Amino acid sequence: MTRSIPDPAGELFASFGIERGGLREMYGLRAWGRGIQAAMQGHFIGRKVGDPWTLPTILAVRDGRIVWQHRGEHAGDHPDVRSIPMLISASTV
């Protein structure tokens, strides 16, 4: 089962140590490059919800334990979502 948990106040994110980006992480060359790639594929920035400075993070939790994680290094740092199930099953986090 897949669930997405919004955290507009940032309390849950802070408890997991999810970092906030600075100017380099949000507007640096790597973030711009990924933004251009996304736009060329028809993906655009949506409405902001919560803290827009939070770095992209994906946590896979099973039985109350983090079994896989991706912690973005910049605003455009996202894993290939199609590969996440395989990464989770191969992980030993």
N, CA, C and O atoms as CSV, one atom per row, in Angstrom:
chain,resi,resn,atom,element,x,y,z
A,1,MET,N,N,0.851,-1.171,0.000
A,1,MET,CA,C,0.000,0.000,0.000
A,1,MET,C,C,0.902,1.240,0.000
A,1,MET,O,O,1.867,1.312,0.760
A,2,THR,N,N,0.584,2.195,-0.843
A,2,THR,CA,C,1.355,3.430,-0.946
A,2,THR,C,C,0.555,4.570,-0.351
A,2,THR,O,O,-0.631,4.729,-0.638
A,3,ARG,N,N,1.213,5.359,0.479
A,3,ARG,CA,C,0.562,6.520,1.072
A,3,ARG,C,C,1.509,7.698,1.004
A,3,ARG,O,O,2.724,7.563,1.150
A,4,SER,N,N,0.933,8.826,0.785
A,4,SER,CA,C,1.679,10.074,0.822
A,4,SER,C,C,1.153,10.862,2.013
A,4,SER,O,O,-0.058,10.991,2.195
A,5,ILE,N,N,2.059,11.385,2.818
A,5,ILE,CA,C,1.650,12.098,4.021
A,5,ILE,C,C,2.100,13.550,3.915
A,5,ILE,O,O,3.294,13.837,4.001
A,6,PRO,N,N,1.161,14.463,3.730
A,6,PRO,CA,C,1.549,15.871,3.704
A,6,PRO,C,C,1.891,16.338,5.119
A,6,PRO,O,O,1.334,15.849,6.101
A,7,ASP,N,N,2.801,17.275,5.198
A,7,ASP,CA,C,3.232,17.779,6.500
A,7,ASP,C,C,3.468,19.283,6.402
A,7,ASP,O,O,4.606,19.740,6.512
A,8,PRO,N,N,2.385,20.066,6.191
A,8,PRO,CA,C,2.549,21.508,5.994
A,8,PRO,C,C,3.289,22.214,7.133
A,8,PRO,O,O,4.004,23.183,6.876
A,9,ALA,N,N,3.144,21.772,8.353
A,9,ALA,CA,C,3.829,22.415,9.483
A,9,ALA,C,C,5.285,21.961,9.599
A,9,ALA,O,O,6.075,22.598,10.296
A,10,GLY,N,N,5.645,20.871,8.927
A,10,GLY,CA,C,7.021,20.396,8.945
A,10,GLY,C,C,7.421,19.609,10.171
A,10,GLY,O,O,8.602,19.308,10.340
A,11,GLU,N,N,6.484,19.266,11.030
A,11,GLU,CA,C,6.815,18.556,12.273
A,11,GLU,C,C,7.284,17.126,12.010
A,11,GLU,O,O,8.284,16.687,12.578
A,12,LEU,N,N,6.570,16.404,11.157
A,12,LEU,CA,C,6.963,15.034,10.837
A,12,LEU,C,C,8.281,15.039,10.075
A,12,LEU,O,O,9.164,14.226,10.348
A,13,PHE,N,N,8.413,15.955,9.118
A,13,PHE,CA,C,9.658,16.054,8.358
A,13,PHE,C,C,10.844,16.297,9.290
A,13,PHE,O,O,11.891,15.666,9.145
A,14,ALA,N,N,10.679,17.205,10.240
A,14,ALA,CA,C,11.759,17.514,11.184
A,14,ALA,C,C,12.114,16.280,12.019
A,14,ALA,O,O,13.288,16.052,12.313
A,15,SER,N,N,11.114,15.483,12.404
A,15,SER,CA,C,11.393,14.297,13.216
A,15,SER,C,C,12.219,13.259,12.455
A,15,SER,O,O,12.919,12.454,13.070
A,16,PHE,N,N,12.141,13.274,11.113
A,16,PHE,CA,C,12.934,12.359,10.287
A,16,PHE,C,C,14.244,13.002,9.832
A,16,PHE,O,O,15.030,12.376,9.121
A,17,GLY,N,N,14.477,14.243,10.239
A,17,GLY,CA,C,15.711,14.916,9.855
A,17,GLY,C,C,15.742,15.345,8.405
A,17,GLY,O,O,16.818,15.467,7.820
A,18,ILE,N,N,14.582,15.575,7.813
A,18,ILE,CA,C,14.512,16.004,6.418
A,18,ILE,C,C,14.991,17.451,6.341
A,18,ILE,O,O,14.497,18.327,7.051
A,19,GLU,N,N,15.958,17.675,5.469
A,19,GLU,CA,C,16.625,18.962,5.423
A,19,GLU,C,C,15.911,19.983,4.549
A,19,GLU,O,O,15.096,19.650,3.688
A,20,ARG,N,N,16.251,21.234,4.807
A,20,ARG,CA,C,15.785,22.355,3.983
A,20,ARG,C,C,16.955,22.770,3.107
A,20,ARG,O,O,18.109,22.750,3.535
A,21,GLY,N,N,16.643,23.144,1.886
A,21,GLY,CA,C,17.676,23.599,0.977
A,21,GLY,C,C,17.932,25.085,1.104
A,21,GLY,O,O,17.111,25.829,1.640
A,22,GLY,N,N,19.070,25.503,0.608
A,22,GLY,CA,C,19.411,26.912,0.518
A,22,GLY,C,C,19.312,27.354,-0.939
A,22,GLY,O,O,18.736,26.648,-1.767
A,23,LEU,N,N,19.858,28.491,-1.244
A,23,LEU,CA,C,19.790,29.008,-2.611
A,23,LEU,C,C,20.442,28.064,-3.619
A,23,LEU,O,O,19.903,27.867,-4.708
A,24,ARG,N,N,21.583,27.482,-3.281
A,24,ARG,CA,C,22.264,26.573,-4.210
A,24,ARG,C,C,21.424,25.328,-4.491
A,24,ARG,O,O,21.318,24.895,-5.639
A,25,GLU,N,N,20.829,24.753,-3.447
A,25,GLU,CA,C,20.038,23.536,-3.626
A,25,GLU,C,C,18.742,23.800,-4.399
A,25,GLU,O,O,18.280,22.941,-5.150
A,26,MET,N,N,18.168,24.965,-4.217
A,26,MET,CA,C,16.891,25.261,-4.860
A,26,MET,C,C,17.023,25.917,-6.231
A,26,MET,O,O,16.179,25.711,-7.103
A,27,TYR,N,N,18.080,26.708,-6.423
A,27,TYR,CA,C,18.204,27.464,-7.671
A,27,TYR,C,C,19.535,27.257,-8.371
A,27,TYR,O,O,19.845,27.972,-9.324
A,28,GLY,N,N,20.323,26.302,-7.922
A,28,GLY,CA,C,21.630,26.037,-8.518
A,28,GLY,C,C,21.511,25.372,-9.886
A,28,GLY,O,O,20.417,25.041,-10.343
A,29,LEU,N,N,22.646,25.190,-10.515
A,29,LEU,CA,C,22.705,24.647,-11.867
A,29,LEU,C,C,22.060,23.264,-11.982
A,29,LEU,O,O,21.345,22.990,-12.946
A,30,ARG,N,N,22.313,22.395,-11.001
A,30,ARG,CA,C,21.727,21.040,-11.072
A,30,ARG,C,C,20.207,21.092,-10.976
A,30,ARG,O,O,19.520,20.353,-11.681
A,31,ALA,N,N,19.672,21.954,-10.112
A,31,ALA,CA,C,18.212,22.084,-9.988
A,31,ALA,C,C,17.617,22.639,-11.283
A,31,ALA,O,O,16.577,22.160,-11.736
A,32,TRP,N,N,18.260,23.638,-11.882
A,32,TRP,CA,C,17.779,24.192,-13.152
A,32,TRP,C,C,17.803,23.138,-14.255
A,32,TRP,O,O,16.866,23.030,-15.046
A,33,GLY,N,N,18.888,22.363,-14.298
A,33,GLY,CA,C,18.992,21.311,-15.320
A,33,GLY,C,C,17.855,20.310,-15.223
A,33,GLY,O,O,17.250,19.945,-16.231
A,34,ARG,N,N,17.567,19.867,-14.008
A,34,ARG,CA,C,16.464,18.919,-13.824
A,34,ARG,C,C,15.121,19.571,-14.109
A,34,ARG,O,O,14.210,18.920,-14.621
A,35,GLY,N,N,14.991,20.865,-13.776
A,35,GLY,CA,C,13.755,21.587,-14.068
A,35,GLY,C,C,13.499,21.675,-15.559
A,35,GLY,O,O,12.362,21.524,-16.006
A,36,ILE,N,N,14.544,21.918,-16.332
A,36,ILE,CA,C,14.403,21.979,-17.796
A,36,ILE,C,C,14.024,20.616,-18.342
A,36,ILE,O,O,13.152,20.516,-19.205
A,37,GLN,N,N,14.674,19.553,-17.847
A,37,GLN,CA,C,14.316,18.181,-18.264
A,37,GLN,C,C,12.845,17.901,-17.983
A,37,GLN,O,O,12.132,17.380,-18.841
A,38,ALA,N,N,12.398,18.245,-16.788
A,38,ALA,CA,C,10.998,17.999,-16.408
A,38,ALA,C,C,10.047,18.767,-17.310
A,38,ALA,O,O,9.043,18.220,-17.766
A,39,ALA,N,N,10.356,20.033,-17.571
A,39,ALA,CA,C,9.482,20.852,-18.426
A,39,ALA,C,C,9.403,20.275,-19.832
A,39,ALA,O,O,8.342,20.304,-20.456
A,40,MET,N,N,10.512,19.752,-20.332
A,40,MET,CA,C,10.516,19.151,-21.672
A,40,MET,C,C,9.658,17.883,-21.721
A,40,MET,O,O,9.213,17.469,-22.792
A,41,GLN,N,N,9.433,17.274,-20.562
A,41,GLN,CA,C,8.591,16.081,-20.483
A,41,GLN,C,C,7.161,16.433,-20.089
A,41,GLN,O,O,6.339,15.544,-19.869
A,42,GLY,N,N,6.861,17.733,-20.001
A,42,GLY,CA,C,5.501,18.172,-19.702
A,42,GLY,C,C,5.182,18.324,-18.224
A,42,GLY,O,O,4.014,18.444,-17.854
A,43,HIS,N,N,6.200,18.321,-17.372
A,43,HIS,CA,C,5.992,18.467,-15.932
A,43,HIS,C,C,6.372,19.881,-15.510
A,43,HIS,O,O,7.431,20.387,-15.881
A,44,PHE,N,N,5.505,20.507,-14.738
A,44,PHE,CA,C,5.738,21.884,-14.326
A,44,PHE,C,C,5.532,22.019,-12.823
A,44,PHE,O,O,4.939,21.147,-12.187
A,45,ILE,N,N,6.022,23.110,-12.267
A,45,ILE,CA,C,5.885,23.365,-10.838
A,45,ILE,C,C,4.422,23.627,-10.524
A,45,ILE,O,O,3.773,24.442,-11.179
A,46,GLY,N,N,3.911,22.937,-9.522
A,46,GLY,CA,C,2.519,23.103,-9.100
A,46,GLY,C,C,2.387,24.091,-7.956
A,46,GLY,O,O,3.331,24.802,-7.610
A,47,ARG,N,N,1.229,24.119,-7.395
A,47,ARG,CA,C,0.935,24.999,-6.264
A,47,ARG,C,C,1.786,24.599,-5.072
A,47,ARG,O,O,1.913,23.414,-4.762
A,48,LYS,N,N,2.364,25.574,-4.411
A,48,LYS,CA,C,3.188,25.310,-3.229
A,48,LYS,C,C,2.310,24.930,-2.049
A,48,LYS,O,O,1.297,25.575,-1.780
A,49,VAL,N,N,2.707,23.877,-1.347
A,49,VAL,CA,C,2.032,23.445,-0.134
A,49,VAL,C,C,3.114,23.247,0.915
A,49,VAL,O,O,4.090,22.539,0.667
A,50,GLY,N,N,2.961,23.850,2.059
A,50,GLY,CA,C,3.960,23.693,3.108
A,50,GLY,C,C,5.207,24.501,2.821
A,50,GLY,O,O,5.147,25.537,2.158
A,51,ASP,N,N,6.330,24.033,3.317
A,51,ASP,CA,C,7.604,24.730,3.211
A,51,ASP,C,C,8.247,24.456,1.847
A,51,ASP,O,O,8.670,23.328,1.594
A,52,PRO,N,N,8.330,25.448,0.972
A,52,PRO,CA,C,8.889,25.224,-0.361
A,52,PRO,C,C,10.403,24.981,-0.350
A,52,PRO,O,O,10.973,24.628,-1.382
A,53,TRP,N,N,11.052,25.163,0.786
A,53,TRP,CA,C,12.494,24.958,0.888
A,53,TRP,C,C,12.860,23.531,1.319
A,53,TRP,O,O,14.041,23.203,1.425
A,54,THR,N,N,11.858,22.687,1.567
A,54,THR,CA,C,12.126,21.310,1.964
A,54,THR,C,C,12.677,20.537,0.771
A,54,THR,O,O,12.108,20.575,-0.320
A,55,LEU,N,N,13.781,19.840,0.984
A,55,LEU,CA,C,14.376,19.052,-0.086
A,55,LEU,C,C,13.532,17.804,-0.348
A,55,LEU,O,O,12.916,17.267,0.573
A,56,PRO,N,N,13.503,17.339,-1.604
A,56,PRO,CA,C,12.705,16.154,-1.928
A,56,PRO,C,C,13.198,14.936,-1.146
A,56,PRO,O,O,14.391,14.631,-1.135
A,57,THR,N,N,12.279,14.260,-0.507
A,57,THR,CA,C,12.621,13.084,0.296
A,57,THR,C,C,11.535,12.036,0.135
A,57,THR,O,O,10.344,12.347,0.173
A,58,ILE,N,N,11.955,10.801,-0.044
A,58,ILE,CA,C,11.017,9.678,-0.104
A,58,ILE,C,C,11.472,8.662,0.928
A,58,ILE,O,O,12.632,8.248,0.934
A,59,LEU,N,N,10.561,8.264,1.796
A,59,LEU,CA,C,10.844,7.249,2.805
A,59,LEU,C,C,9.890,6.081,2.587
A,59,LEU,O,O,8.684,6.282,2.441
A,60,ALA,N,N,10.418,4.877,2.564
A,60,ALA,CA,C,9.584,3.685,2.514
A,60,ALA,C,C,9.611,3.076,3.913
A,60,ALA,O,O,10.669,2.714,4.428
A,61,VAL,N,N,8.432,2.970,4.515
A,61,VAL,CA,C,8.331,2.481,5.887
A,61,VAL,C,C,7.547,1.180,5.896
A,61,VAL,O,O,6.465,1.084,5.316
A,62,ARG,N,N,8.104,0.189,6.559
A,62,ARG,CA,C,7.429,-1.103,6.690
A,62,ARG,C,C,7.530,-1.527,8.144
A,62,ARG,O,O,8.618,-1.541,8.719
A,63,ASP,N,N,6.400,-1.870,8.737
A,63,ASP,CA,C,6.357,-2.301,10.144
A,63,ASP,C,C,7.021,-1.273,11.060
A,63,ASP,O,O,7.728,-1.635,12.000
A,64,GLY,N,N,6.787,0.015,10.776
A,64,GLY,CA,C,7.303,1.084,11.615
A,64,GLY,C,C,8.783,1.359,11.473
A,64,GLY,O,O,9.361,2.083,12.283
A,65,ARG,N,N,9.406,0.787,10.450
A,65,ARG,CA,C,10.851,0.933,10.248
A,65,ARG,C,C,11.117,1.450,8.839
A,65,ARG,O,O,10.487,0.992,7.885
A,66,ILE,N,N,12.043,2.400,8.694
A,66,ILE,CA,C,12.426,2.888,7.372
A,66,ILE,C,C,13.235,1.796,6.689
A,66,ILE,O,O,14.303,1.417,7.170
A,67,VAL,N,N,12.720,1.281,5.549
A,67,VAL,CA,C,13.408,0.210,4.832
A,67,VAL,C,C,14.130,0.717,3.589
A,67,VAL,O,O,14.969,0.012,3.028
A,68,TRP,N,N,13.809,1.932,3.156
A,68,TRP,CA,C,14.496,2.553,2.020
A,68,TRP,C,C,14.252,4.048,2.074
A,68,TRP,O,O,13.196,4.496,2.522
A,69,GLN,N,N,15.221,4.815,1.622
A,69,GLN,CA,C,15.038,6.261,1.604
A,69,GLN,C,C,15.819,6.899,0.470
A,69,GLN,O,O,16.860,6.402,0.040
A,70,HIS,N,N,15.288,8.001,0.007
A,70,HIS,CA,C,15.986,8.860,-0.948
A,70,HIS,C,C,15.911,10.261,-0.377
A,70,HIS,O,O,14.820,10.788,-0.156
A,71,ARG,N,N,17.060,10.867,-0.139
A,71,ARG,CA,C,17.119,12.233,0.380
A,71,ARG,C,C,17.760,13.090,-0.697
A,71,ARG,O,O,18.945,12.960,-1.004
A,72,GLY,N,N,16.943,13.971,-1.261
A,72,GLY,CA,C,17.408,14.809,-2.356
A,72,GLY,C,C,18.512,15.761,-1.955
A,72,GLY,O,O,18.527,16.290,-0.843
A,73,GLU,N,N,19.441,15.973,-2.880
A,73,GLU,CA,C,20.540,16.906,-2.654
A,73,GLU,C,C,20.235,18.285,-3.221
A,73,GLU,O,O,20.902,19.260,-2.875
A,74,HIS,N,N,19.229,18.374,-4.090
A,74,HIS,CA,C,18.796,19.651,-4.655
A,74,HIS,C,C,17.323,19.518,-5.040
A,74,HIS,O,O,16.761,18.424,-4.992
A,75,ALA,N,N,16.709,20.622,-5.416
A,75,ALA,CA,C,15.262,20.645,-5.662
A,75,ALA,C,C,14.812,19.659,-6.732
A,75,ALA,O,O,13.685,19.167,-6.674
A,76,GLY,N,N,15.657,19.363,-7.699
A,76,GLY,CA,C,15.268,18.460,-8.784
A,76,GLY,C,C,15.769,17.048,-8.613
A,76,GLY,O,O,15.714,16.264,-9.561
A,77,ASP,N,N,16.252,16.696,-7.447
A,77,ASP,CA,C,16.833,15.374,-7.209
A,77,ASP,C,C,15.748,14.389,-6.787
A,77,ASP,O,O,15.425,14.262,-5.606
A,78,HIS,N,N,15.197,13.699,-7.777
A,78,HIS,CA,C,14.141,12.712,-7.540
A,78,HIS,C,C,14.567,11.390,-8.158
A,78,HIS,O,O,15.128,11.385,-9.253
A,79,PRO,N,N,14.319,10.277,-7.494
A,79,PRO,CA,C,14.633,8.986,-8.110
A,79,PRO,C,C,13.591,8.653,-9.178
A,79,PRO,O,O,12.517,9.253,-9.218
A,80,ASP,N,N,13.914,7.710,-10.025
A,80,ASP,CA,C,12.961,7.208,-11.007
A,80,ASP,C,C,11.880,6.440,-10.229
A,80,ASP,O,O,12.148,5.368,-9.688
A,81,VAL,N,N,10.671,6.988,-10.177
A,81,VAL,CA,C,9.630,6.387,-9.336
A,81,VAL,C,C,9.297,4.959,-9.746
A,81,VAL,O,O,8.855,4.166,-8.914
A,82,ARG,N,N,9.502,4.620,-11.014
A,82,ARG,CA,C,9.219,3.248,-11.448
A,82,ARG,C,C,10.189,2.247,-10.839
A,82,ARG,O,O,9.867,1.065,-10.722
A,83,SER,N,N,11.384,2.715,-10.446
A,83,SER,CA,C,12.386,1.808,-9.893
A,83,SER,C,C,12.285,1.668,-8.373
A,83,SER,O,O,12.965,0.821,-7.792
A,84,ILE,N,N,11.464,2.470,-7.727
A,84,ILE,CA,C,11.401,2.451,-6.261
A,84,ILE,C,C,11.026,1.082,-5.695
A,84,ILE,O,O,11.682,0.639,-4.752
A,85,PRO,N,N,10.008,0.386,-6.213
A,85,PRO,CA,C,9.714,-0.942,-5.642
A,85,PRO,C,C,10.910,-1.893,-5.698
A,85,PRO,O,O,11.146,-2.648,-4.755
A,86,MET,N,N,11.663,-1.858,-6.795
A,86,MET,CA,C,12.842,-2.722,-6.912
A,86,MET,C,C,13.914,-2.283,-5.917
A,86,MET,O,O,14.559,-3.124,-5.290
A,87,LEU,N,N,14.109,-0.973,-5.770
A,87,LEU,CA,C,15.102,-0.472,-4.823
A,87,LEU,C,C,14.742,-0.853,-3.387
A,87,LEU,O,O,15.610,-1.206,-2.589
A,88,ILE,N,N,13.455,-0.777,-3.073
A,88,ILE,CA,C,13.008,-1.136,-1.727
A,88,ILE,C,C,13.266,-2.613,-1.452
A,88,ILE,O,O,13.769,-2.968,-0.387
A,89,SER,N,N,12.924,-3.472,-2.405
A,89,SER,CA,C,13.084,-4.910,-2.183
A,89,SER,C,C,14.564,-5.305,-2.111
A,89,SER,O,O,14.904,-6.303,-1.475
A,90,ALA,N,N,15.445,-4.531,-2.756
A,90,ALA,CA,C,16.872,-4.836,-2.730
A,90,ALA,C,C,17.591,-4.192,-1.551
A,90,ALA,O,O,18.756,-4.493,-1.290
A,91,SER,N,N,16.900,-3.312,-0.841
A,91,SER,CA,C,17.544,-2.532,0.217
A,91,SER,C,C,17.660,-3.313,1.517
A,91,SER,O,O,16.856,-4.192,1.828
A,92,THR,N,N,18.687,-2.955,2.252
A,92,THR,CA,C,18.870,-3.537,3.591
A,92,THR,C,C,19.052,-2.444,4.615
A,92,THR,O,O,19.733,-2.649,5.620
A,93,VAL,N,N,18.442,-1.250,4.379
A,93,VAL,CA,C,18.578,-0.096,5.286
A,93,VAL,C,C,18.206,-0.498,6.686
A,93,VAL,O,O,18.254,0.327,7.598
